[in-house]
Amino acid sequence: MTQITEACICPVKGIIDVVSKKWTLLIVNTLGTHEILRFSELQDLLGISPKTLSDTLKTLLEQGLTERTSYNTIPPKVEYSLSEDGHEFREAILPLLRWAAGREGGIQEPCVAGCKRHIKY
C-alpha cells in the first residue's frame, strides 16, 4: 500500500524569492567559483551595472547568503564572499547549473563567472 505524505510547500515562496532575481544565481556561482571578490571584480566578471550589483548584493546580504568584509583603508576596500548558507545554496543549485550547461544547444559562449569549463563545478 502506498502511503501519501504531505509536504509543506511554504518554503517554496522563499526559494522563489531568492532564485527569481535575475542576477542572484550568477553572483552566487561567481562568488562560489572565486571564493572572495571585490565589488569591481564582480562587476567586471558579470558585466553588471553598479546599481544592479549593489542592490543584488544588499539583498543577498539581508538573506544571509553572502558576507561583506570592509577594511579601514584608503581607498576603502570591501570584499564579498559566500556565507555558509550561501555555500549550501550554491551546492543545491549546482545540479541545475550542470543541467543547463549540458543541454543540447545550451550555452556555447565563455562563462561570465570565469569558469574554465561549463560543466565542471
JOJO-V696313 format. One record per residue. N is the residue number from 0. PSI is psi as a letter, one per 40 degrees, with the letter a starting at -180 (999 if undefined). Layout:
BEGIN
n=N psi=PSI
n=N psi=PSI
END
This chain:
BEGIN
n=0 psi=h
n=1 psi=h
n=2 psi=h
n=3 psi=h
n=4 psi=i
n=5 psi=i
n=6 psi=h
n=7 psi=h
n=8 psi=e
n=9 psi=d
n=10 psi=e
n=11 psi=d
n=12 psi=d
n=13 psi=d
n=14 psi=d
n=15 psi=d
n=16 psi=d
n=17 psi=d
n=18 psi=d
n=19 psi=e
n=20 psi=h
n=21 psi=d
n=22 psi=e
n=23 psi=d
n=24 psi=d
n=25 psi=d
n=26 psi=d
n=27 psi=d
n=28 psi=d
n=29 psi=d
n=30 psi=d
n=31 psi=d
n=32 psi=d
n=33 psi=e
n=34 psi=c
n=35 psi=h
n=36 psi=i
n=37 psi=i
n=38 psi=d
n=39 psi=d
n=40 psi=d
n=41 psi=d
n=42 psi=d
n=43 psi=d
n=44 psi=d
n=45 psi=e
n=46 psi=f
n=47 psi=i
n=48 psi=i
n=49 psi=d
n=50 psi=d
n=51 psi=d
n=52 psi=d
n=53 psi=d
n=54 psi=d
n=55 psi=d
n=56 psi=d
n=57 psi=d
n=58 psi=d
n=59 psi=d
n=60 psi=d
n=61 psi=d
n=62 psi=e
n=63 psi=e
n=64 psi=d
n=65 psi=i
n=66 psi=i
n=67 psi=h
n=68 psi=h
n=69 psi=h
n=70 psi=h
n=71 psi=g
n=72 psi=i
n=73 psi=h
n=74 psi=i
n=75 psi=i
n=76 psi=h
n=77 psi=h
n=78 psi=i
n=79 psi=i
n=80 psi=i
n=81 psi=i
n=82 psi=i
n=83 psi=d
n=84 psi=d
n=85 psi=d
n=86 psi=d
n=87 psi=d
n=88 psi=d
n=89 psi=d
n=90 psi=d
n=91 psi=d
n=92 psi=e
n=93 psi=d
n=94 psi=d
n=95 psi=d
n=96 psi=d
n=97 psi=d
n=98 psi=d
n=99 psi=d
n=100 psi=d
n=101 psi=e
n=102 psi=i
n=103 psi=h
n=104 psi=e
n=105 psi=a
n=106 psi=h
n=107 psi=e
n=108 psi=i
n=109 psi=i
n=110 psi=h
n=111 psi=d
n=112 psi=e
n=113 psi=e
n=114 psi=i
n=115 psi=d
n=116 psi=i
n=117 psi=d
n=118 psi=d
n=119 psi=h
n=120 psi=999
END
